[in-house]
Amino acid sequence: MANYDVIIIGGGPGGYVCAIRCAQLGLKVACVEGRGALGGTCLNVGCIPSKALLHASHSYHEAHTNFEKMGLMGGKPKVDLGKMMEYKQSVIDGNTSGIEFLFKKNKVDYIQGWGKITGKGEVSVGDDKHTAKNIVIATGSEPSSLKGVEVDEKVVVSSTGALALTKIPKSMVVIGAGVIGLEMGSVYARLGTQVTVVEYLDHITPGMDAELSKTLLRSLKKQGLKFILGAAVSGVKATKTKAKVSYKILKKDTEAELEADIVLLATGRNPFTDGLGLEEAGVEMEPRGQVKTKNWQTNVEGIYAIGDVITGPMLAHKAEEEGIAVAETIAGQAGHVNYAVIPGVIYTTPEVASVGLTEEALKEQGHSYKVGKFTFMGNARAKAVFAGEGFVKILADKDTDRILGCHLIGPYAGELIHEVCVAMEFGASAEDLARTCHAHPTFSEAMREAALACGDGAIHS
């Protein structure tokens, strides 16, 4: 038995960041992880491996579509999927070992195994019991299920199985047009798979700014992805090599079927709380299965929860912010997360990024606002690299000019969005951003032009 100030159950982005921050603040801390590798879903079977495959497939696409335009001649590359998966695994291994190094550097105890709360301030891992003044639940989430769809990770796969296919399928049906479905669908579409996305709603990317969503849909269609929107999947029948997807077109109330080599179920994720002993510990839960918290504290003194297991967007960086905030709270400081400035990114090509309020939300609130918009076709750097598709849209208060949100689709959107995140964190106006000198030629000039468009107008449009 070992005694700690803090035991964190879960070694994903929220958990390991919380552990390191606790150690930095002088607390004796342990992190319990049952996967066998640190980094959680994000690093092992989510964010990081998917970005590796997105990068590889994008490079392949560039070689086939744009290299000759730039005078880069020669035989076009072929895909060795096994080699690509080895590259993906090397990225995972490098990152997981990096977290283990950080634990050793910061004197965080890494306890391998599945943790369970078995008493007040007590966490059991197998036959071993450990005590702590504070326990943090950071166990993340798992893929959602869908009635009538049984995942075997061979023909009918979750995002985990989609990251480990042994051959490129000729056809794939993606159930769900959210972030995961569109990213993984993009990977295989670039590699030659005929991808069809089936979505219950009449639009893709639920919750996104509507103009952004429509632009992304057009772009993905141009890349060869097919979409069946407003369709409810009723079941999937799988054989050893094929699967049939049954669905209903809601507006027409008609039934239809699709056949594919692979079916990817990408209908979201659910909090993972199985086997944690929460009910026995008296921890209250939300109706949809999340741990109920107030300022990350559960109803049980000394037990906290962060990340995907509590309400809010299921984003790794949101979990990290909460991990830092909880560590600082436990250490007697004022932990804080600004939930109004948490960006979201979709790593398709073009990339999509958003922060703050959408136009739809502002209209619903009756908030007076103005729009500054600039297309990447007016950005010299973007045009030089065949990335002129997309736009930047900044939303600002009509009276005060304070930035309320930003939505963009285009090159490196996931990087560019943070310029507005910093601006919003400090309560900046669109004019503040517009008057900030930006290097030329850069993609980020499009951000400044959109800010200028909130005033007298952009220069290059």
N, C-alpha and C positions, 0 to 999 in steps of 0.2 A: 504493500500500500504506500502511495505517495500523496503528500499534501501540497496543494497549490492555492494560489490566489484566484486563478482562473483556469477552468478547463473548457476548451472549445470543442464541440462535437461537430466535425466536418472540416475538411482541409481544402475546400474550394476557395475561390477568390475572396469571399467574405471571411471565411474561417482563418485562412493562413495570414491574411492582412491584419485581421484582428489580433491574432497571436503575436505577430511581429510588433505591432504597435503597443500591445500590453507589455511586452518585454522591454521595449524602448522606454516605457514609463516606469520601469523598475519593478514590475509585477512578476511573480513566479508563475509560469504559464505552461500548459500542455495542450497539444492539439491531437485529437483522436480522429483517425481516418481509416475506414475499412476497405477502401478500394484497392489498396496496395501501392498507390502512387498519389502524391499530392497534386493539387490543382483542380480537383473536382471535375464536374461535367465539362466546364469551359475548356480546360486545358487538355483533357484526355479524350473526350468524345464530343466536343462542341465547338466553341469559338475558334480555338487555335488550329486544330486539324482541318476544319472547314476553310479557314483562310489560306492554309497551305495549298489545298486543292483548288481553291478559287484562283490563287496566284499561278499555279501550274497550268490550269486550263486556260486562263487569260493569256498567258505567254504563248501557249500553243495556238490560240485563236489569232493573236497578233502576228505570229509567224506566217500564218496562212492567208491573212487578209491585208496586212499593212507593210510587211517587210519589202516586197517588190516595189511598192510605191515610193519607198525611201532609197531604192537602189541596192537593197540587200538581196542578192541573187543566190540561187543554189537550190538544192533539193529541200522540199518541205519536210519538216520533222514528222515522225510517226509516234504514236502513243504506246509506251510500255507501262501498262497500268500497275503492274507489280512494282516496277521501279518507282513510279509515282507514289505508291503507298509506302514504300520504304523511306522516301524523302519525307512524307507526312509524319511517319513514326519517329524519324530522327529529330524533327522539330518538337514533337511531344516530349521525347526523352530528354532533350536539352533543357527544356523548360522545367520539367518535373525535378530533375537533378538540381537545377538552379534554386528551386524553392527549398529543397533539403539543405543546400549550402547556406541559404539565408537563415534557416532554423538553427543550424549549428552556430553560425556567426552571432545570432542574437540570443543564444542559449534557451531556445524553445524546445521542450521535450516533445518528440514525435512518437505517439503511441499508436501502433498499427493494430487495427481491429475495429469491430463495430461497437460503438458506445451506447450505453443505456443508462438513464437516470433510475437508480434503484433505492434512493432515499434522499433525505434532505442533505444537499451538498455532496452527494455521492454519485459517482459514475463508474459503472462496471464495464470492463472490456474483457470478455471471456470470463475467466475465473478470477481475474485481478480486479480489485476495488481501489478507487482513488477518490480523494476528497478535495473539495474546493469551496472557497467562500462564494464564488460566483461560477455559474455555468452558462455558456453561450451556445444556443442551438443554431448551427449554420450548415444544415444538411442539404440545402439546395432543392432541386426538383427532378422530376422524371417525366418522360414523354407521356402525353395524355393518350388514353385509349378511346376507341370509338366502337359503339355497338355494331356488331356484325363484321368487325375487322379484327382478325387474329394475327398478330405480328409473330413471324417465325425467324426474322432476321436473315432469311435466305431469299425468298421471293417477295414476301411482304415485310418491309423493313421500317424501322424507326430511323431517326437521324443517325443513331449509333451504327446501324447496319449499312446505311447509305455511305458512311465514311470508310467502309471496309469491303466493298464489292471486289470480287476477284476478276471480273471481266466487265467490259463496257456493254451495257444492255442496248439492244436495238431500239427498245421502247420503254418508257417509264410513265406511270401515272402518279402524280403528286396530289395527295389529298390535303388541301389547305394552302391558301395563298398568302401565308404570313411570311415572316423573315426566314425561317428555317427552310420552308418549302421552296421559296424563290431562290435562295442562295444555292441549295443543293441541286435544284432543277437547272440552274444556270451552269453549274459545273459540268453536268452530264450532257446538256445541250451543246456546249462548246466542244465536247469530245465526240459528238456525232449521234447522240441518242435523240430520238423523237420524244420530246417531253410534252405531256398534256397535264395541265393543272386544273383540278376540279375544286371549286370553292362554293361554299354554302351562300355567302353573301353575293350581292350583285357588283362588288368591287373587290380589289385586292388590298392587302396591307391595312387591315382594320385599324381605325384610330389615326391614320396618317392624314395630313393635309390633303384635301380632295384633289387639288390641281396637281400636286406631286404624284399622287397615286395614279391618276389618269396618264400622266407623262411616262411613268415607269411602265405601266401596262403597254403603252404603244411601243416603247423601246424593246421590251422583252418579246413582244410579238414579232418585231422586225428581226430579232435574233433567232426566230424559229420556234419559240415556245408557243403552244396552243393553250387556250383558256376556255373552260366551260364554267361560267359564273351563274350564280343563282341555282345551284344544283346540290341536292342532299344525297350523300352516299348512303345506301341502305345495306350494302354488304360487299365482301370480297371473297371469291372462291379461288383458292390457290391449288395448283398442281406442283409437281417438282420443278417445272421450268416456266410456267406461265401463271397469270392470274387474270380473273375477270372481275371488273369493278361494276357493280350495279348502282345506278343513281336515278334520281327523279329531277326533271326540270320543273322547278317550283311554279313558275308562271304558267306553264302549259299543262302542268299536272300529268306529264308523260314520263314513262320509264325508258331507260336506255342502258346500254352496256358498253364497256371499253375493255379491250384485251391488251395486256402489256407483259413484258418480260419481268419487270420489277414494279412494285407498288410501294411508294414512300408515304407513310402516314405521318403527316406534319401538321397536326391540329392543335398544337400548343403543348404546354407542360403543366404538371400539377405538383404542389408541394410534396416533398418526400419526408414523411414523419413516421413511417412504419418502424416498429421495434424500439422506439426511443423511450418508452415508458412515460409518455406525457400524460395519459389518462390517469395512471396510477399516482403520478406526482400532483395531479389536480390542476394541470395547466389548461386554461380555457382555450377553445378553438373557435375560429370564424366559421360561418355556415358553409363556406366553400373549401374548407380543409386547411386554411392557413392558421398559424399560431397567432392568437390574439395578443396584441401588445399596445402599450402606450409609451412612446419614447423608447422603444425596443425592450422595455421591461414587461414580462408577463405578469399575470396576477399572482404568481408565486414569487415571493421575495428571493432574490439571488439568482433567478433564472431569466435569461435574456434570449431574444431571437432576432436574427437578421437575415437579409437576402431573400431568396425565393420562397422560403417557408413563411414569410409574412406578406401582408398586402403591398401592392405597388408593382411597378414594372419588373419583370424577371430579367434583369440585366446585371452582368458581372460587375460593372463599375458602380451600380447602385449598391450592390452587396458590399463592395470594398469601402465605399463611403460610410455605410452603416457599421462596418467592422471597426473602422477608425473611431467613429463616434461613440460606440459602446465601450471600446477600450478606454477612451478619455473620460467617459462617464464613470466607469468603475474606478478609475484612478482619481476621481474627485474633481475632474475638470468639466468644462461645459461642452460636451459633445454636440455636434450640430451637423445636419444635412439639409441643404437647400433643395428640396424636391422640385421646385419650380425651374431649376436649371440642371436637369439631367438629360443629356443628349441621347438620341437614338440613331442608330446607323444600320443600313442594309448594304451589305458588301457585294452587291451585284455590280455589273458594269453597264451603265454608269452607276456610281455609288449614290446612295440617298442618305440624307442626314437631316435631323430636325431637333430643335430645342424650343421650349416655351410653348405658347398657345398657338393653335391653328386658327385660320380665318373662321372656320365653322364654330369653334369654341367662343371666339370673340363676338360673333353675331348672336350666338345663343345668350351670351351675357349682356348683350346690348351695349358693348364697349365701343366707343368711337375710336377708329384706328385708320391709319393710312398704310399704303403698300408701296414698297420700293422694290423694283424687279429689274434684273439684268440677266441676259442670256449669255451663255458661254461662247456663242458664235461671235460675240463682240470682244472676246478675250484672245489676244494674239498667241499666248502660250498654249491655250487649249487647242486652237486651230492648228498649230504647228505639230501637235501630236495626235491628230485625228480624234480629238475629244471635245468637239464644239457642241455636242448635244447637251441640253439641259439648261437650267437657270438657277439663280439665287433669288429668293424672295424674303425680304425683311418686313416685319410688321411692327409698327411703332404707334404709340399713343398719339392720337390726332392733336391733342392740346399740348402735351408736355414733351413729345418726341422721344420719350423713353422706349427703348426696344422691348417688345413684348414677346417676340418669337422670331425664329428664322427657319426656313425650309429650303433645302437645295437638292438638286439632282445634277450630277456632273462629276468631273474628274476630282479625285481625292476629297470628296465631300465629307468623309469621315474625319479628315484632318482639318479642313477649313472651318467646320462648325465650331471649333473651340475658340476661335476668335470672337464669335458672338457670345459663347458661354462666359468668357472672361468679362466681356462688356456688360452682360446682363448681371453678373455677380456683383459688379460695382455700380449698377444702376445707370449705365451709360445711355446716352441718347444716340439716335441714328446720326446726328451731326457730329458727335464725338468720334464715331467710327469713320465717317466721311472725311473728317479733317486729319485723320491719322495717315501719314505717308506710308505707302506700300511699295515695295521694290518692284521694278519692271524688268523683264516680263515674268510675272508669276500668276498662278491660278487665283491667288488670294486677292488680286486686283478686282475680281468680280464681286467680292464681298464689299469692297469700298464703293464700287459703282452702284450696287444695290442700295447702299446707305445713302449715296448721293441722290438716288432716285426718290428717296423719301422727302427730299427737299426740292431744289430747283430743277433737278434732273441729272441723269448720268451723263458723263462726257462722251462715251463711246457707243451711244445708241441713239 
